[in-house]
Amino acid sequence: MDRPLLFLDVDGPLNPWAAQPERRPEGYTTIRVALHPGRTLRVWLHPGHGPALLALGYDLCWASTWMDAANRWIGPVIGLPELPYVDFGAGLFALRPDGVHWKTEAIVAYARGRPFAWVDDEQSPADEAYVAAHHPGPALLHQVDPRIGLRRGDFAALTEFAASVTP
């Protein structure tokens, strides 16, 4: 059986964007990214996150607006190899009348029934309900506080889920 998938959002879990602007969280490094000409983003990343994520027993996949750009800007800083990514295509930022996040349907389709965990800072009960109704395998939607990013407790929850779905 395949290992479970771990869908990773960048902004929130890996880049605690909502932290106080003048206070870089302890252990994080700052990079400046120019994804669009004339607009530089400040991104805080923790170099320890990559090895910790790789040790969890998942197949990692970007599930972020960064899409393939995460392999260029984020992965190398935190020690991740090139990863596959969910291509949100025309669904990027598309509002849904049912309140389901614009990422959810694409993530469920990408998983194709495989067990998965999804780490993000924008999940809601509507996403939980959508996954329960449309995904036949086990799933963990794990919300991370965008002020603090991934912490020890988050890694513990991901470890526990992986152990529960891995033979």
Summary of the structure (lengths in Angstrom):
residues: 167
radius of gyration: 15.4
end to end distance: 7.7
largest distance: 49.5
contacts: 510
relative contact order: 0.22
helix: 30%
strand: 22%
